[in-house]
Amino acid sequence: MRRAKGLGPKAELSKRQAKVMCDRLAAELQLNPICGLPSRAFRLGDYLERYVASRTDLRPRTLELHKLTKKYLLAYFGADVRIDKINRAMAFDWRVALAKGELTDTPRPAEATICQHIRNAKVIFNHAVRDDLVLSNPFDRLKGATSEPDKKWKYVTREELRQLLGACPSISWRLLLALCRLAGLRQGEALSLLWSSIDWDARRLEVLAEKTGRRRIVPIEPVLYSLLLEAFSAASEREQLVIPRNSIRCSNLWRDFGVICKRAKLERWAKWCHVLRKNYETDWAQRFPQYVVSAWSGHSIQVSARHYLQVPEELYKKAAATNEAQTATKCPVPR
């Protein structure tokens, strides 16, 4: 559909001046076709409502994070600003305001939180670019990746795992810890695992990834296999879940895990379930190719290297024990 665009008052405009203005307007429309179609530009409030309503493919938790990013965008820019008027300088100022805590409930949000909302803002405006509502994404040059993650998480040895399992109050708790530490399952994956997902003959688990919705196959090692057999023998005939819903109070997992650590005479560590999963991947990476371990864990090799793998103390000791070189000593300097 063709649209007309005026040159403004022409009472004192010569023919030559009008031609220059027309040429400039044609060049501007060539570089930015959207600027000539003001009726297609959404207000930020209307566009964000449209975007959130269209993201039926997102998991509930992810959608809530996008809604929170929407709240921060509206708090800074306002609902009436046109999305094609938001430029990179304004996007950078939004990031500064977010980092200062001017838009959030917390005074100083963590860097990971800021990067999460930057990534969400990039996705939101990428959809606008895809739909030809804006020519470019004003958030595309903002840093959305956090700095190198801290890998000083707790390495749980097999002996410490044995102590933890011995201190568990029930078979359900022993299975939860073992599935995370020995099979690399996420907390939600372990709690939703079905008996029908176990191949007893091949000793494998079929796991539905709660984050991606993809299925993966995980091997069952002997210790975990024994625990699964014990739980299966004690399970009722109609029970479908490996860990029954009422056998563990999910609202008190952190507190109950602290009690287990105290009984096992071990110090409690933060993000215990995720750390056990990291332990699993670190152990398997020493025995199998990394692409195989990443496939069992349900993420890419890059994610494994950046967030999961740690060099355990045992490897340093093993390498030092095989070093047959003589210990360095101070020698007099020849004259």
N, C-alpha and C positions, 0 to 999 in steps of 0.2 A: 504494500500500500504506500503510495507516494504522499509525503507530507510537505507543507510549505513552511518556510522559516523566513521571517521578515528581517530587514536590515535596520529597523528603527526609524526615527524621524528623517525624512528625506527633503525637507524644505530647503536646506542650504547644502545639499549633497550634489556634487557634480557627477556627470556621467562617468568620468574617469575614477573618482573616488568610490562610486558604487561598484564599478568593475573590480577594483582592488579588494573591496570588502567581500565581494562574491567569491573571488579566488581564494581568499583566506578562509572563508567559510567552507568552501569545497575541500581545501587541504585538511582542515580540522575534522570534517566529517569522514575523510578518507582514513585519517589516523585513528579516530574514535567514532565509529558509526553510532554508538549509543547516545552520544551527546545531542544528537539531532532528534532523538525520540524521548522527550521528557516524560511523556505519558507512560512509558514502560518502566520508569525508575520507581522502585518500591520505597516506601518509608521503612525505616529500620524495624519499627515495631511490627508492621504488617508482614515484612519479609521473614522475621524470626518466627512469628506465629506459623507462617506457611511452611517454613523449614522444619520446625519441630513436628508439625502434623504429618509431614511427608516421610519422616524417618521411622517407619514401621519396622525396618530391618534391624534396628539397634536393640541390644539387650536392655532390660529395664534399668540396670545400674549405669550403663553407658549413656542412656537417654537422660537420666537424672543429671549426669555431669554436663551434658550439652545444655540442659535447661539452666544449670547454674552459670555456665558461660554466657548464655543469653541474658541472664539477670545482670551480669557484670557489664555486658555491652550496653544494655539499656541504661544502666546507672550512670555510665560515663557519657555516651553520645546522645541519649534521649531517644524517645520513640519516633519523633517527627523528622529526624534528619534523613535525607535521601541517601541510599546506600552508595550511589555513584559519586557522592560528594565526600566520602571518607577516603582520605589518602594515606600514604605510608607514614607521613609525619604524625598524623592523628592516631594511627595505629600504634606507633611507638610511644606516644604520650599515654595511651591507654595502658600499655604494658607497664610504664613507670608508675602510674596510679595504682595498678594492681599490685605491684611489688611493694609499694609503700603501705598497703593495707587500707587505702582510701575507699575501696569498693567492696571489701570483704568484712566479715565479722571479726576476723583475727587481725591483730595489729600488723604482723609481718608474716605473710604466707610463706610456706616453704618453697624453695626453688622448684621442686618437682611439681607442686601445685600450680605455680605460675606457668610452667612449661606445658602442663596438661591443658590449661585453658587457652594457651596460645595455639596449641595443636587443634583444639576444638574450633577456635575462631578461623583458622586456616581452612578447615573442612567446611565450615558454614559458608564462607565466602567462595570457596571453590565451587560449591553448588550454584552460586550466583553467576560465576564465570561460565560454568557449563550451560546455564540456561540463558546466556547472553543478556543478563541483567546488568552486569558491569564488565568492563573491558579487562581489568586485571584485579588480582587479589591484593588488597593493601596490607595484609598480614604476612605475605609470602616471604619477606626477608627477616622476620623476627625469629630468633632462636627458639626452637621448640624442643630441643633435646637437652637433658640435664648433663651436668659434668660427669666425669668418670665415677661410677658408683663405688661405694665403700664395700670392700670384700673382706672386711674383718669380722665376718659373721662366725658364729659358733660352729666348729666342726665336731660333730657327734660321732665318737668312735663306736665300734661294735660293742665294746665292753660297756660303754655308757648307755647304749641302746638297750643292752640286756638288763642293766639296772633299772632303766625307765619301764621296760615291759614288766619287770618283776614288781614294780611299785604300783602298777595300774590296778584300779579297783574292779575292773570287769574285762571280759573278753572283747567287748566293743571298743574300749579305750586302747587295748593292746593292738587291735586291728587298725584303728585310726592312725596310731603312731607308726605301725609297721607299713601300712599302705603309703604313707607319706615318705618314710625313710628308705624303704626297700623297693618301692615301685614308682616313686616320684609322682604320686597323685596329688592334686590340689585338694584342699580341704573339702570343697563342695563336691568334687569328683569322688572322693572317698565316701562321703556320707550318702551319696546317691548311687553307689555301685550296686548292681543287681547280681544275684546268684546266677542268673541266666547268662551273664556276661563272662563267666569263667569257663574256660576250656580246660577241664581237669586232665585230659590225656596229654595235650600239648603243653600244659602248664603256662597258659597265657591269659591275660585280662584284656577285654575289649572296653576301652574307656571312651566316654563321650566328653570331649573338652567343653567345660562350661563357658570358657571365654570365646572360643571360635566356632563351637558347634560341630567341629570335626571329630571323627573317630580315629583312634589309634590303638595299636596292639602293644601290650607291655608284657615282658616275660615275668614269670613268678619264680623267685629264688626259693631255696629249700626252707629257710626260716619262715618266710611268709606263707609258703605252702602248708606248713604244719599248723600255723595259726588259722588259716582258712578252713582246714579240715576240722580243727577243733570247734570252730564257730558253726560250721555246717552241721556237725553232729548234734550240737545243742540247739539249733534253730528249729522253730515250729514248721510244720509242713506248708502252711500258707504264707510264710514270711518270704517276701521277694527281695528285700534289701539285705545286703551283707551286714550292715550296721543298722539295726532297727531304730526307728525314729525316736522312740521313748527311752532308749537305752543310754543316751547321752544328752545332757542338757546343753543345747547349742548356745543358749544365752549366757552360760557360765563357763565356756571352754577355757578362757584365759585363767580364771580363778582355779578351776579344777586342775589345769595343767601345772599351775604353781604348787598345788598340793602334792601332785605326783613327783615333781622335782624335789620337793622337800623330803618326801619319803625315800627317794633314791639318793639323797644327799648330794644333789647336783644343783648348781646355780641356774636359776631360770633365765632364759634368754628371750629377747623380743622377737616377734614375728615367727614364733616357734614352728608353725606348720610350713611356712615358706622356707625356713632354714633347713628343715628336714628334707624337703624336696631338693634344695641345693646340694645337700650332702649326698643324696642319691646320685645326682648327675656327676658330681665330682668323683665319686667312687667308680662309676661305670666308665667315665672318660679315660680312666687309666687301663681299662681292659678291652675296650671296643672302639672302633672308629667313631669319630665325633658325629658324623652324619647319621649314624645308627642311633647313638645316644640322644641326639636332638629329636629324631623321629619318635623315639620312645617317650620323650618328655613332652612333645607336642609344641615345639617352637623351632625357630631357625638356628643355624650354627652361630650367626652373629649375636643373637640374643643370649645364647649359651656363653659365648666368650665374654660378653660385656657384663652380664648380670649374675651368672650362675657359678662358673668354674673358679675354684680356689686351689692354690698349691698347698696341700696339707703338710703338716710338720713331719709326718712319717717319711715323705719323699726326700726332704732335706737330710734326714738322718740316714736314709738308705743310700743316698748319693755320697754322703760324707764317709760312710762305712766302706765303700768300694774304692775310695781314693787311697792309693798306695804310695803317693808321693811323700817324701820326708817332710817333717815339720820345718817350717822356715825358722832359721836362727840368725841372730845378729852376728855378722862377721866383721873383723877389722877392715877398714878401708885401706887398700894398698896405697903406698906413697910412691 
